[in-house]
Amino acid sequence: MRWDTARTLAAGVIRRMLPLDWATGACLNVNFPDCPAGQAGAPILTSQGTGLLDGADILPRTDPRNGQDHWLTLTRSPRADEAGTETAALAAGHIAVTPLRFERTDDAVLARMRARWDSAPRP
């Protein structure tokens, strides 16, 4: 993970989101592309994509001290996602900003944010 990209760009993205109508019942999910900050594309308001996750398994194991633990194993596979989704934005090198409610894009909030996005202060 390129934490420096998020550290460099997050404050500007947050400042741009502050005046938008997003707070009521929404959680903002912000993802940064896997590239240096100077190569990241502009932030894009997105909907939630299907992502790369196919499944998850929990495997019981014995640790080096003979104690029991459990290991989470994720199964992922690459696939194209629809335009306008966070995964498509990230694949194109952009910062993805997605208003969510319980595991779903909040379409009403996304529409309100898009209506104000172009006039919001830019970093």
All heavy atoms as an XYZ file, in Angstrom:
930
protein
N       0.831     -1.184      0.000
C       0.000      0.000      0.000
C       0.871      1.242      0.000
O       1.873      1.291      0.687
C      -0.876      0.014      1.247
C      -1.901     -1.035      1.277
S      -3.173     -0.531      2.417
C      -4.104     -1.995      2.451
N       0.456      2.202     -0.736
C       1.199      3.466     -0.816
C       0.551      4.467      0.136
O      -0.220      5.318     -0.281
C       1.192      3.986     -2.243
C       1.933      3.084     -3.194
C       1.848      3.674     -4.587
N       2.381      2.768     -5.545
C       3.568      2.917     -6.125
N       4.318      3.946     -5.836
N       3.973      2.046     -7.010
N       0.896      4.337      1.409
C       0.323      5.235      2.418
C       0.707      6.684      2.162
O      -0.031      7.597      2.502
C       0.733      4.794      3.820
C       0.116      3.489      4.189
C       0.734      2.271      4.284
C      -1.267      3.248      4.498
N      -0.163      1.305      4.626
C      -1.404      1.870      4.769
C      -2.393      4.056      4.564
C      -2.626      1.303      5.113
C      -3.603      3.485      4.896
C      -3.712      2.128      5.164
N       1.861      6.916      1.547
C       2.278      8.292      1.249
C       1.293      8.979      0.303
O       1.072     10.185      0.409
C       3.684      8.319      0.642
C       4.767      8.059      1.682
O       4.455      8.143      2.885
O       5.900      7.768      1.286
N       0.713      8.222     -0.620
C      -0.267      8.803     -1.539
C      -1.471      9.318     -0.757
O      -1.912     10.459     -0.950
C      -0.710      7.762     -2.596
O       0.447      7.380     -3.347
C      -1.764      8.326     -3.529
N      -1.997      8.495      0.137
C      -3.145      8.912      0.956
C      -2.762     10.079      1.868
O      -3.521     11.047      1.994
C      -3.659      7.738      1.780
N      -1.581     10.001      2.503
C      -1.145     11.091      3.396
C      -1.034     12.413      2.640
O      -1.403     13.470      3.135
C       0.214     10.753      4.017
C       0.132     10.165      5.397
C       1.499     10.106      6.060
N       2.429      9.210      5.404
C       2.474      7.895      5.605
N       1.653      7.331      6.439
N       3.344      7.156      4.977
N      -0.547     12.356      1.431
C      -0.345     13.570      0.640
C      -1.666     14.159      0.139
O      -1.838     15.376      0.128
C       0.579     13.267     -0.561
O       1.825     12.779     -0.065
C       0.809     14.491     -1.419
N      -2.602     13.317     -0.259
C      -3.806     13.788     -0.944
C      -5.069     13.848     -0.083
O      -6.028     14.531     -0.451
C      -4.073     12.893     -2.159
C      -2.947     12.845     -3.199
C      -3.273     11.828     -4.280
C      -2.712     14.217     -3.796
N      -5.106     13.151      1.032
C      -6.347     13.028      1.817
C      -6.894     14.369      2.288
O      -8.106     14.613      2.199
C      -6.136     12.099      3.005
N      -6.051     15.254      2.788
C      -6.544     16.531      3.315
C      -7.293     17.326      2.246
O      -8.365     17.876      2.501
C      -5.400     17.353      3.893
N      -6.768     17.365      1.040
C      -7.438     18.079     -0.041
C      -8.762     17.435     -0.430
O      -9.744     18.128     -0.695
N      -8.795     16.114     -0.446
C     -10.037     15.402     -0.773
C     -11.080     15.680      0.307
O     -12.247     15.969      0.005
C      -9.779     13.886     -0.918
C     -11.090     13.124     -1.083
C      -8.851     13.609     -2.096
N     -10.675     15.637      1.566
C     -11.603     15.898      2.676
C     -12.138     17.322      2.603
O     -13.331     17.556      2.767
C     -10.930     15.604      4.028
C     -10.679     14.095      4.149
C     -11.772     16.121      5.189
C      -9.767     13.706      5.289
N     -11.256     18.298      2.326
C     -11.715     19.690      2.210
C     -12.746     19.834      1.093
O     -13.712     20.580      1.212
C     -10.531     20.625      1.961
C      -9.805     21.040      3.232
C      -8.836     22.189      2.985
N      -7.703     21.817      2.160
C      -6.603     21.208      2.616
N      -6.487     20.896      3.881
N      -5.618     20.915      1.803
N     -12.565     19.102      0.017
C     -13.521     19.172     -1.098
C     -14.863     18.540     -0.713
O     -15.911     18.966     -1.187
C     -12.945     18.483     -2.325
C     -13.818     18.672     -3.547
C     -13.113     18.353     -4.815
N     -13.999     18.640     -5.942
C     -13.801     18.174     -7.143
N     -12.756     17.417     -7.402
N     -14.650     18.465     -8.114
N     -14.850     17.542      0.145
C     -16.082     16.851      0.534
C     -16.866     17.594      1.611
O     -18.086     17.435      1.699
C     -15.755     15.445      1.046
C     -15.267     14.525     -0.039
S     -14.988     12.826      0.516
C     -13.927     13.027      1.918
N     -16.211     18.392      2.427
C     -16.878     19.037      3.563
C     -18.145     19.810      3.206
O     -19.148     19.683      3.900
C     -15.899     19.926      4.325
C     -14.880     19.182      5.191
C     -13.880     20.163      5.789
C     -15.566     18.370      6.269
N     -18.160     20.620      2.142
C     -19.386     21.376      1.863
C     -20.486     20.560      1.182
O     -21.581     21.064      0.959
C     -18.911     22.501      0.943
C     -17.702     21.965      0.272
C     -17.053     21.042      1.271
N     -20.212     19.306      0.849
C     -21.205     18.481      0.152
C     -22.218     17.926      1.149
O     -21.933     17.745      2.322
C     -20.514     17.338     -0.594
C     -19.428     17.756     -1.583
C     -18.791     16.533     -2.208
C     -19.994     18.668     -2.653
N     -23.392     17.611      0.680
C     -24.492     17.128      1.519
C     -24.378     15.608      1.679
O     -25.021     14.851      0.968
C     -25.820     17.516      0.859
C     -27.009     17.147      1.706
O     -26.834     16.867      2.901
O     -28.121     17.139      1.155
N     -23.569     15.169      2.628
C     -23.330     13.732      2.749
C     -23.516     13.179      4.153
O     -23.585     11.972      4.344
C     -21.930     13.379      2.278
C     -20.838     14.033      3.079
C     -20.265     15.233      2.805
C     -20.208     13.558      4.255
N     -19.315     15.533      3.743
C     -19.258     14.509      4.656
C     -20.346     12.408      5.025
C     -18.461     14.360      5.774
C     -19.555     12.264      6.147
C     -18.618     13.230      6.503
N     -23.616     13.987      5.165
C     -23.502     13.511      6.539
C     -24.666     12.658      7.042
O     -24.467     11.769      7.843
C     -23.293     14.698      7.486
N     -25.885     12.894      6.611
C     -27.026     12.201      7.179
C     -27.069     10.743      6.751
O     -27.406     10.424      5.621
C     -28.345     12.903      6.763
O     -28.258     14.267      7.146
C     -29.540     12.262      7.428
N     -26.721      9.855      7.662
C     -26.838      8.424      7.423
C     -25.852      7.817      6.450
O     -25.993      6.662      6.078
N     -24.864      8.562      6.006
C     -23.903      8.017      5.045
C     -22.509      7.968      5.658
O     -22.155      8.772      6.503
C     -23.869      8.868      3.779
N     -21.756      7.015      5.215
C     -20.347      6.886      5.568
C     -19.579      7.029      4.268
O     -19.934      6.395      3.271
C     -20.105      5.506      6.185
S     -18.373      5.113      6.435
N     -18.564      7.883      4.257
C     -17.793      8.054      3.027
C     -16.618      7.084      3.011
O     -15.824      7.026      3.941
C     -17.279      9.489      2.902
C     -18.341     10.549      2.674
C     -17.687     11.911      2.501
C     -19.211     10.221      1.481
N     -16.522      6.341      1.939
C     -15.420      5.419      1.716
C     -14.511      6.069      0.676
O     -14.942      6.327     -0.447
C     -15.968      4.081      1.207
C     -14.871      3.077      0.962
O     -13.903      2.997      1.710
N     -15.016      2.302     -0.094
N     -13.264      6.367      1.061
C     -12.320      7.009      0.146
C     -11.172      6.040     -0.097
O     -10.527      5.581      0.848
C     -11.777      8.339      0.730
C     -10.793      8.983     -0.233
C     -12.923      9.281      1.060
N     -10.938      5.716     -1.366
C      -9.854      4.823     -1.753
C      -8.894      5.562     -2.666
O      -9.318      6.300     -3.561
C     -10.412      3.595     -2.493
C     -11.158      2.673     -1.569
O     -10.562      2.022     -0.724
N     -12.470      2.624     -1.713
N      -7.608      5.339     -2.428
C      -6.561      5.981     -3.215
C      -5.927      4.948     -4.132
O      -5.733      3.795     -3.737
C      -5.502      6.597     -2.292
C      -6.053      7.743     -1.487
C      -6.688      7.527     -0.279
C      -5.968      9.036     -1.973
C      -7.220      8.571      0.446
C      -6.503     10.097     -1.249
C      -7.134      9.866     -0.038
N      -5.576      5.338     -5.358
C      -4.986      4.381     -6.297
C      -3.578      3.973     -5.862
O      -2.914      4.683     -5.106
C      -4.955      5.161     -7.614
C      -4.880      6.593     -7.199
C      -5.659      6.686     -5.911
N      -3.146      2.848     -6.372
C      -1.821      2.312     -6.053
C      -0.786      2.940     -6.989
O      -0.289      2.300     -7.918
C      -1.838      0.789     -6.193
C      -0.519      0.166     -5.776
O       0.258      0.824     -5.050
O      -0.243     -0.984     -6.174
N      -0.523      4.220     -6.751
C       0.467      4.947     -7.550
C       0.980      6.110     -6.707
O       0.365      6.472     -5.706
C      -0.150      5.453     -8.860
S      -1.457      6.672     -8.652
N       2.104      6.708     -7.081
C       2.583      7.884     -6.357
C       1.553      9.016     -6.423
O       0.790      9.120     -7.391
C       3.865      8.272     -7.100
C       4.299      7.031     -7.811
C       3.030      6.303     -8.150
N       1.534      9.869     -5.407
C       0.559     10.958     -5.319
C       0.545     11.822     -6.575
O      -0.517     12.225     -7.049
C       0.831     11.814     -4.086
N       1.692     12.100     -7.141
C       1.776     12.946     -8.322
C       1.163     12.325     -9.573
O       0.886     13.010    -10.538
N       0.947     11.014     -9.551
C       0.355     10.327    -10.697
C      -1.124     10.010    -10.497
O      -1.782      9.516    -11.412
C       1.112      9.030    -10.967
C       2.539      9.249    -11.400
C       3.290      7.933    -11.571
O       2.723      6.851    -11.507
N       4.589      8.037    -11.763
N      -1.658     10.278     -9.297
C      -3.066      9.974     -9.016
C      -3.975     10.912     -9.787
O      -3.719     12.105     -9.884
C      -3.345     10.091     -7.519
N      -5.039     10.354    -10.328
C      -6.031     11.163    -11.027
C      -6.908     11.899    -10.029
O      -6.862     11.662     -8.819
N      -7.726     12.777    -10.541
C      -8.632     13.571     -9.707
C      -9.613     12.670     -8.962
O      -9.948     11.588     -9.433
C      -9.402     14.547    -10.581
N     -10.105     13.135     -7.809
C     -11.139     12.376     -7.105
C     -12.409     12.287     -7.951
O     -12.767     13.229     -8.656
C     -11.417     13.198     -5.847
C     -10.261     14.124     -5.706
C      -9.731     14.341     -7.080
N     -13.062     11.133     -7.872
C     -14.301     10.901     -8.607
C     -15.336     10.368     -7.620
O     -15.035      9.491     -6.803
C     -14.081      9.867     -9.730
C     -13.114     10.397    -10.779
C     -15.406      9.475    -10.377
C     -12.791      9.392    -11.867
N     -16.565     10.884     -7.708
C     -17.656     10.327     -6.916
C     -18.116      9.044     -7.594
O     -18.374      9.035     -8.803
C     -18.815     11.312     -6.812
C     -18.536     12.545     -5.962
C     -19.688     13.531     -6.077
C     -18.309     12.163     -4.513
N     -18.183      7.961     -6.839
C     -18.446      6.648     -7.416
C     -19.533      5.907     -6.651
O     -19.884      6.261     -5.527
C     -17.166      5.779     -7.374
O     -16.741      5.616     -6.024
C     -16.047      6.401     -8.185
N     -20.025      4.855     -7.263
C     -20.893      3.910     -6.574
C     -20.032      2.699     -6.212
O     -18.922      2.529     -6.724
C     -22.069      3.498     -7.452
O     -21.606      2.868     -8.629
N     -20.552      1.864     -5.338
C     -19.797      0.698     -4.904
C     -19.769     -0.325     -6.033
O     -20.794     -0.633     -6.644
C     -20.440      0.094     -3.658
C     -19.632     -1.009     -3.035
C     -20.273     -1.501     -1.745
O     -21.483     -1.572     -1.640
N     -19.457     -1.830     -0.782
N     -18.603     -0.854     -6.307
C     -18.457     -1.876     -7.334
C     -18.531     -3.266     -6.735
O     -18.663     -3.444     -5.526
N     -18.438     -4.258     -7.599
C     -18.454     -5.636     -7.115
C     -17.127     -6.019     -6.497
O     -17.060     -6.931     -5.681
C     -18.785     -6.619     -8.255
O     -17.832     -6.442     -9.304
C     -20.188     -6.417     -8.771
N     -16.062     -5.349     -6.880
C     -14.755     -5.618     -6.297
C     -14.134     -6.902     -6.803
O     -14.609     -7.515     -7.750
N     -13.076     -7.316     -6.134
C     -12.318     -8.487     -6.547
C     -12.571     -9.701     -5.662
O     -12.105    -10.794     -5.949
C     -10.815     -8.164     -6.509
C     -10.367     -6.933     -7.296
C      -8.879     -6.681     -7.068
C     -10.651     -7.108     -8.769
N     -13.310     -9.525     -4.574
C     -13.489    -10.589     -3.591
C     -14.499    -11.620     -4.079
O     -15.632    -11.292     -4.414
C     -13.952     -9.996     -2.256
C     -13.987    -10.939     -1.072
C     -12.601    -11.480     -0.757
C     -14.547    -10.218      0.145
N     -14.062    -12.877     -4.125
C     -14.942    -13.988     -4.497
C     -15.447    -14.731     -3.272
O     -16.520    -15.307     -3.287
C     -14.208    -14.976     -5.397
C     -13.920    -14.401     -6.765
O     -14.783    -13.690     -7.303
O     -12.836    -14.669     -7.300
N     -14.637    -14.763     -2.219
C     -15.044    -15.500     -1.028
C     -14.028    -15.372      0.081
O     -12.951    -14.805     -0.095
N     -14.397    -15.900      1.236
C     -13.511    -15.881      2.407
C     -13.665    -17.199      3.161
O     -14.766    -17.739      3.255
C     -13.853    -14.707      3.310
N     -12.562    -17.691      3.669
C     -12.558    -18.900      4.499
C     -11.825    -18.596      5.788
O     -10.873    -17.809      5.810
C     -11.841    -20.056      3.783
C     -12.616    -20.582      2.602
O     -13.828    -20.840      2.766
O     -12.016    -20.732      1.522
N     -12.267    -19.213      6.861
C     -11.587    -19.100      8.146
C     -10.973    -20.460      8.449
O     -11.688    -21.464      8.556
C     -12.561    -18.677      9.261
C     -13.174    -17.317      8.904
C     -11.839    -18.630     10.600
C     -14.266    -16.865      9.832
N      -9.654    -20.479      8.554
C      -8.927    -21.724      8.757
C      -8.374    -21.795     10.173
O      -7.589    -20.936     10.582
C      -7.772    -21.825      7.754
C      -8.153    -21.670      6.276
C      -6.897    -21.634      5.417
C      -9.061    -22.804      5.857
N      -8.765    -22.823     10.951
C      -8.170    -22.991     12.282
C      -6.720    -23.451     12.143
O      -6.398    -24.252     11.267
C      -9.042    -24.057     12.939
C      -9.708    -24.767     11.815
C      -9.756    -23.832     10.651
N      -5.855    -22.912     13.013
C      -4.437    -23.272     12.960
C      -3.887    -23.367     14.371
O      -4.492    -22.890     15.325
C      -3.626    -22.208     12.208
C      -4.064    -21.944     10.823
C      -3.173    -20.993     10.061
N      -2.625    -19.931     10.895
C      -1.691    -19.085     10.526
N      -1.177    -19.163      9.325
N      -1.243    -18.142     11.322
N      -2.696    -23.899     14.459
C      -1.959    -23.934     15.716
C      -0.768    -23.006     15.551
O       0.017    -23.147     14.610
C      -1.483    -25.363     16.041
O      -2.624    -26.212     16.087
C      -0.746    -25.415     17.364
N      -0.632    -22.023     16.463
C       0.466    -21.067     16.350
C       1.759    -21.691     16.882
O       1.753    -22.800     17.412
C       0.112    -19.751     17.039
C       0.037    -19.838     18.552
O       0.626    -20.757     19.144
O      -0.615    -18.959     19.144
N       2.905    -20.990     16.736
C       4.202    -21.554     17.160
C       4.275    -21.895     18.649
O       5.114    -22.700     19.059
C       5.208    -20.451     16.800
C       4.557    -19.700     15.689
C       3.085    -19.739     15.999
N       3.406    -21.303     19.471
C       3.411    -21.619     20.915
C       2.361    -22.674     21.265
O       1.966    -22.811     22.400
C       3.184    -20.349     21.733
C       4.418    -19.437     21.682
C       4.174    -18.174     22.453
N       3.864    -17.157     21.454
C       3.236    -16.037     21.678
N       2.809    -15.741     22.868
N       3.004    -15.187     20.715
N       1.895    -23.374     20.234
C       0.908    -24.439     20.384
C      -0.480    -23.926     20.788
O      -1.288    -24.674     21.306
C       1.391    -25.522     21.356
C       0.876    -26.885     20.956
O       0.604    -27.117     19.777
N       0.737    -27.771     21.913
N      -0.746    -22.665     20.565
C      -2.074    -22.098     20.819
C      -2.916    -22.149     19.551
O      -2.392    -22.245     18.442
N      -4.209    -22.112     19.731
C      -5.119    -22.132     18.576
C      -5.400    -20.712     18.096
O      -5.594    -19.805     18.905
C      -6.431    -22.818     18.955
C      -6.293    -24.316     19.197
C      -5.866    -25.054     17.937
O      -6.462    -24.893     16.881
N      -4.809    -25.851     18.046
N      -5.394    -20.524     16.795
C      -5.825    -19.260     16.219
C      -6.585    -19.563     14.934
O      -6.762    -20.723     14.567
C      -4.659    -18.295     15.995
C      -3.660    -18.764     14.947
O      -3.952    -19.711     14.198
O      -2.583    -18.155     14.846
N      -7.052    -18.522     14.299
C      -7.795    -18.677     13.053
C      -7.232    -17.707     12.027
O      -6.910    -16.556     12.353
C      -9.287    -18.408     13.282
C      -9.920    -19.434     14.141
N      -9.846    -19.403     15.518
C     -10.606    -20.546     13.815
C     -10.476    -20.449     16.007
N     -10.954    -21.147     15.002
N      -7.105    -18.174     10.812
C      -6.522    -17.389      9.739
C      -7.603    -17.120      8.696
O      -8.266    -18.039      8.220
C      -5.368    -18.159      9.104
C      -4.571    -17.340      8.140
C      -4.646    -17.363      6.789
C      -3.577    -16.371      8.469
N      -3.769    -16.475      6.239
C      -3.087    -15.846      7.255
C      -3.048    -15.897      9.664
C      -2.108    -14.878      7.194
C      -2.070    -14.929      9.606
C      -1.607    -14.432      8.391
N      -7.791    -15.835      8.361
C      -8.756    -15.443      7.345
C      -8.071    -15.499      5.986
O      -7.044    -14.851      5.771
C      -9.274    -14.034      7.628
C     -10.286    -13.469      6.641
C     -11.567    -14.294      6.641
C     -10.591    -12.020      6.987
N      -8.624    -16.275      5.075
C      -8.087    -16.400      3.725
C      -9.108    -15.857      2.743
O     -10.266    -16.290      2.734
C      -7.793    -17.881      3.389
O      -6.896    -18.399      4.362
C      -7.182    -18.017      2.016
N      -8.702    -14.880      1.943
C      -9.590    -14.265      0.963
C      -9.284    -14.803     -0.424
O      -8.120    -14.975     -0.785
C      -9.425    -12.747      0.972
C      -9.656    -12.052      2.310
C      -9.373    -10.565      2.189
C     -11.062    -12.296      2.814
N     -10.311    -15.064     -1.189
C     -10.163    -15.490     -2.577
C     -10.571    -14.313     -3.450
O     -11.670    -13.785     -3.318
C     -11.082    -16.697     -2.877
O     -10.820    -17.721     -1.923
C     -10.849    -17.221     -4.273
N      -9.655    -13.904     -4.319
C      -9.904    -12.751     -5.188
C      -9.605    -13.126     -6.630
O      -8.776    -13.982     -6.892
C      -9.004    -11.577     -4.802
C      -9.203    -11.083     -3.402
C      -8.121    -10.065     -3.055
N      -8.117     -9.784     -1.637
C      -8.354     -8.600     -1.112
N      -8.613     -7.579     -1.886
N      -8.337     -8.423      0.181
N     -10.281    -12.462     -7.530
C      -9.964    -12.627     -8.948
C     -10.234    -11.312     -9.664
O     -11.195    -10.616     -9.340
C     -10.787    -13.758     -9.568
O     -12.162    -13.478     -9.490
N      -9.379    -10.957    -10.607
C      -9.575     -9.695    -11.325
C     -10.786     -9.791    -12.245
O     -11.069    -10.833    -12.816
C      -8.283     -9.535    -12.127
C      -7.730    -10.913    -12.238
C      -8.206    -11.678    -11.037
N     -11.523     -8.713    -12.329
C     -12.637     -8.626    -13.265
C     -12.940     -7.150    -13.512
O     -12.720     -6.325    -12.638
C     -13.863     -9.378    -12.778
C     -14.433     -8.902    -11.470
C     -15.663     -9.766    -11.114
N     -15.972     -9.709     -9.723
C     -15.541    -10.547     -8.793
N     -14.742    -11.524     -9.116
N     -15.901    -10.426     -7.546
N     -13.458     -6.877    -14.666
C     -13.826     -5.499    -15.004
C     -15.089     -5.119    -14.246
O     -15.929     -5.965    -13.955
C     -14.051     -5.378    -16.503
N     -15.213     -3.860    -13.905
C     -16.406     -3.376    -13.231
C     -17.032     -2.282    -14.075
O     -16.399     -1.728    -14.965
C     -16.050     -2.838    -11.841
C     -17.139     -3.130    -10.820
O     -18.313     -3.258    -11.219
O     -16.810     -3.214     -9.634
N     -18.268     -1.968    -13.790
C     -18.990     -0.962    -14.559
C     -18.350      0.416    -14.402
O     -17.790      0.723    -13.351
C     -20.440     -0.880    -14.084
C     -21.249     -2.119    -14.356
C     -22.661     -1.983    -13.825
O     -23.186     -0.856    -13.801
O     -23.221     -3.012    -13.431
N     -18.484      1.244    -15.425
C     -18.028      2.638    -15.339
C     -18.775      3.325    -14.202
O     -19.940      3.025    -13.942
C     -18.291      3.357    -16.654
N     -18.093      4.202    -13.501
C     -18.716      4.929    -12.403
C     -18.589      4.249    -11.056
O     -19.008      4.799    -10.047
N     -17.995      3.053    -11.011
C     -17.804      2.350     -9.744
C     -16.428      2.655     -9.176
O     -15.515      3.076     -9.901
C     -17.946      0.825     -9.908
O     -16.951      0.366    -10.827
C     -19.334      0.446    -10.406
N     -16.263      2.415     -7.877
C     -14.984      2.689     -7.233
C     -13.864      1.830     -7.808
O     -12.747      2.313     -7.993
C     -15.094      2.516     -5.718
C     -15.502      1.140     -5.274
C     -15.879      1.055     -3.811
O     -15.636      1.997     -3.054
O     -16.411      0.008     -3.432
N     -14.134      0.582     -8.124
C     -13.083     -0.271     -8.661
C     -12.650      0.190    -10.051
O     -11.472      0.142    -10.380
C     -13.526     -1.748     -8.681
O     -14.829     -1.835     -9.256
C     -13.550     -2.334     -7.293
N     -13.599      0.654    -10.867
C     -13.244      1.182    -12.190
C     -12.431      2.465    -12.048
O     -11.458      2.674    -12.782
C     -14.508      1.424    -13.021
N     -12.813      3.329    -11.110
C     -12.065      4.574    -10.891
C     -10.640      4.280    -10.440
O      -9.689      4.886    -10.939
C     -12.777      5.450     -9.861
N     -10.486      3.356     -9.501
C      -9.148      2.998     -9.022
C      -8.313      2.371    -10.133
O      -7.121      2.667    -10.260
C      -9.244      2.051     -7.828
C      -9.765      2.693     -6.552
C     -10.089      1.621     -5.514
C      -8.779      3.706     -5.998
N      -8.930      1.519    -10.944
C      -8.201      0.894    -12.052
C      -7.698      1.943    -13.032
O      -6.660      1.762    -13.669
C      -9.095     -0.125    -12.757
N      -8.422      3.070    -13.138
C      -8.017      4.160    -14.032
C      -7.078      5.151    -13.340
O      -6.698      6.155    -13.922
C      -9.259      4.892    -14.550
N      -6.706      4.865    -12.067
C      -5.748      5.712    -11.362
C      -6.357      6.878    -10.615
O      -5.637      7.765    -10.173
N      -7.671      6.917    -10.451
C      -8.342      8.013     -9.754
C      -8.562      7.689     -8.278
O      -8.520      6.532     -7.867
C      -9.703      8.309    -10.391
C      -9.594      8.923    -11.737
N      -9.403     10.273    -11.923
C      -9.622      8.370    -12.972
C      -9.327     10.526    -13.217
N      -9.450      9.390    -13.873
N      -8.830      8.723     -7.511
C      -9.260      8.585     -6.122
C     -10.763      8.352     -6.164
O     -11.482      9.100     -6.828
C      -8.932      9.851     -5.305
C      -7.429     10.111     -5.320
C      -9.474      9.733     -3.877
C      -7.052     11.519     -4.888
N     -11.243      7.312     -5.484
C     -12.676      6.985     -5.497
C     -13.313      7.421     -4.180
O     -12.837      7.063     -3.108
C     -12.860      5.484     -5.690
N     -14.386      8.209     -4.268
C     -15.139      8.666     -3.097
C     -16.551      8.097     -3.224
O     -17.274      8.439     -4.160
C     -15.198     10.205     -3.016
C     -16.001     10.658     -1.808
C     -13.786     10.796     -2.991
N     -16.922      7.215     -2.293
C     -18.208      6.522     -2.376
C     -19.010      6.716     -1.095
O     -18.572      6.280     -0.035
C     -17.994      5.004     -2.605
O     -17.086      4.810     -3.672
C     -19.311      4.307     -2.898
N     -20.175      7.368     -1.171
C     -21.033      7.441      0.009
C     -21.739      6.094      0.201
O     -22.329      5.571     -0.742
C     -22.026      8.554     -0.323
C     -22.051      8.620     -1.814
C     -20.715      8.138     -2.293
N     -21.626      5.540      1.384
C     -22.189      4.218      1.658
C     -23.196      4.268      2.788
O     -23.116      5.094      3.680
C     -21.079      3.242      2.061
C     -19.956      2.989      1.063
C     -18.890      2.119      1.707
C     -20.491      2.346     -0.195
N     -24.115      3.351      2.746
C     -24.887      2.955      3.915
C     -24.584      1.471      4.030
O     -23.822      0.950      3.223
C     -26.370      3.290      3.745
C     -27.009      2.699      2.526
C     -28.479      3.104      2.437
N     -28.999      2.603      1.188
C     -29.473      3.351      0.223
N     -29.521      4.653      0.365
N     -29.907      2.819     -0.885
N     -25.151      0.787      4.915
C     -24.763     -0.592      5.196
C     -24.491     -1.388      3.920
O     -25.402     -1.839      3.246
C     -25.832     -1.284      6.044
C     -25.445     -2.667      6.454
C     -24.388     -2.871      7.322
C     -26.113     -3.763      5.959
C     -24.012     -4.139      7.700
C     -25.744     -5.040      6.335
C     -24.698     -5.235      7.201
N     -23.224     -1.470      3.554
C     -22.715     -2.222      2.418
C     -23.363     -1.888      1.078
O     -23.422     -2.716      0.188
C     -22.813     -3.720      2.700
C     -21.943     -4.125      3.868
C     -21.844     -5.620      4.007
O     -22.009     -6.333      3.003
O     -21.589     -6.073      5.116
N     -23.864     -0.687      0.918
C     -24.457     -0.280     -0.348
C     -24.161      1.196     -0.623
O     -24.049      1.995      0.286
C     -25.981     -0.459     -0.333
C     -26.422     -1.862     -0.143
C     -26.233     -2.626     -1.460
N     -26.603     -4.008     -1.274
C     -25.847     -5.034     -1.648
N     -24.704     -4.845     -2.224
N     -26.247     -6.251     -1.460
N     -24.064      1.546     -1.893
C     -23.915      2.949     -2.264
C     -25.193      3.685     -1.906
O     -26.287      3.201     -2.164
C     -23.664      3.075     -3.781
O     -22.475      2.368     -4.103
C     -23.545      4.531     -4.209
N     -25.072      4.841     -1.314
C     -26.227      5.672     -1.003
C     -26.495      6.540     -2.231
O     -25.896      7.595     -2.409
C     -25.955      6.523      0.236
C     -27.189      7.219      0.739
O     -28.043      7.604     -0.095
O     -27.302      7.398      1.963
N     -27.387      6.071     -3.091
C     -27.625      6.736     -4.372
C     -28.141      8.163     -4.207
O     -27.781      9.046     -4.990
C     -28.609      5.917     -5.215
C     -28.008      4.590     -5.643
O     -26.803      4.556     -5.959
O     -28.750      3.596     -5.659
N     -28.981      8.409     -3.206
C     -29.506      9.761     -2.996
C     -28.384     10.719     -2.608
O     -28.310     11.843     -3.107
C     -30.603      9.749     -1.929
N     -27.490     10.274     -1.724
C     -26.360     11.115     -1.317
C     -25.413     11.313     -2.494
O     -24.920     12.423     -2.724
C     -25.632     10.500     -0.105
C     -24.344     11.250      0.194
C     -26.541     10.495      1.119
N     -25.144     10.263     -3.249
C     -24.271     10.377     -4.414
C     -24.823     11.412     -5.398
O     -24.076     12.251     -5.913
C     -24.105      9.015     -5.091
C     -23.237      8.970     -6.347
C     -21.824      9.461     -6.076
C     -23.216      7.550     -6.896
N     -26.128     11.398     -5.641
C     -26.747     12.367     -6.556
C     -26.611     13.788     -6.022
O     -26.277     14.715     -6.772
C     -28.216     12.024     -6.775
N     -26.840     13.975     -4.713
C     -26.706     15.319     -4.130
C     -25.255     15.792     -4.183
O     -24.984     16.958     -4.474
C     -27.207     15.326     -2.681
C     -28.711     15.237     -2.569
C     -29.211     15.596     -1.168
N     -28.515     14.956     -0.079
C     -28.926     13.825      0.532
N     -30.028     13.222      0.135
N     -28.229     13.325      1.539
N     -24.308     14.897     -3.896
C     -22.894     15.274     -3.943
C     -22.471     15.619     -5.370
O     -21.752     16.594     -5.589
C     -22.021     14.150     -3.388
C     -22.151     13.959     -1.882
S     -21.199     12.552     -1.276
C     -19.520     13.192     -1.433
N     -22.915     14.825     -6.343
C     -22.563     15.104     -7.740
C     -23.099     16.458     -8.176
O     -22.456     17.161     -8.957
C     -23.089     14.000     -8.647
C     -22.211     12.779     -8.642
C     -22.611     11.780     -9.705
N     -21.600     10.724     -9.773
C     -21.859      9.466    -10.014
N     -23.105      9.070    -10.223
N     -20.888      8.584    -10.053
N     -24.270     16.843     -7.676
C     -24.859     18.137     -8.031
C     -23.982     19.289     -7.546
O     -23.985     20.369     -8.138
C     -26.265     18.262     -7.444
N     -23.223     19.088     -6.488
C     -22.385     20.154     -5.917
C     -20.886     19.945     -6.169
O     -20.081     20.791     -5.808
C     -22.607     20.238     -4.411
C     -24.027     20.632     -4.061
C     -24.171     20.744     -2.573
N     -25.544     21.043     -2.205
C     -25.955     21.236     -0.985
N     -25.100     21.165      0.014
N     -27.210     21.484     -0.728
N     -20.499     18.818     -6.736
C     -19.090     18.430     -6.875
C     -18.269     19.460     -7.634
O     -17.179     19.833     -7.208
C     -19.026     17.073     -7.560
C     -17.658     16.490     -7.675
C     -16.915     16.359     -8.816
C     -16.865     15.923     -6.626
N     -15.727     15.754     -8.540
C     -15.662     15.476     -7.202
C     -17.048     15.760     -5.261
C     -14.657     14.873     -6.478
C     -16.042     15.154     -4.526
C     -14.871     14.725     -5.122
N     -18.733     19.917     -8.766
C     -17.936     20.840     -9.585
C     -17.708     22.189     -8.935
O     -16.728     22.860     -9.211
C     -18.581     21.029    -10.963
C     -18.454     19.766    -11.815
O     -17.503     18.999    -11.600
O     -19.322     19.557    -12.675
N     -18.635     22.594     -8.042
C     -18.476     23.896     -7.386
C     -17.753     23.795     -6.041
O     -17.491     24.812     -5.420
C     -19.836     24.553     -7.199
O     -20.642     23.757     -6.336
N     -17.427     22.583     -5.593
C     -16.729     22.406     -4.316
C     -15.279     22.864     -4.467
O     -14.682     22.750     -5.541
C     -16.781     20.953     -3.875
N     -14.689     23.395     -3.388
C     -13.288     23.841     -3.451
C     -12.369     22.691     -3.872
O     -12.544     21.563     -3.432
C     -12.972     24.270     -2.014
C     -14.275     24.431     -1.351
C     -15.250     23.563     -2.044
N     -11.442     22.987     -4.698
C     -10.482     21.975     -5.169
C      -9.187     22.078     -4.372
O      -8.808     23.172     -3.965
C     -10.195     22.160     -6.653
C     -11.436     21.939     -7.481
C     -11.167     22.149     -8.955
N     -12.411     22.107     -9.683
C     -12.878     21.037    -10.282
N     -12.190     19.933    -10.273
N     -14.031     21.072    -10.918
N      -8.537     20.942     -4.165
C      -7.273     20.966     -3.411
C      -6.186     21.731     -4.146
O      -6.203     21.908     -5.317
C      -6.894     19.495     -3.275
C      -7.828     18.708     -4.120
C      -8.917     19.626     -4.591
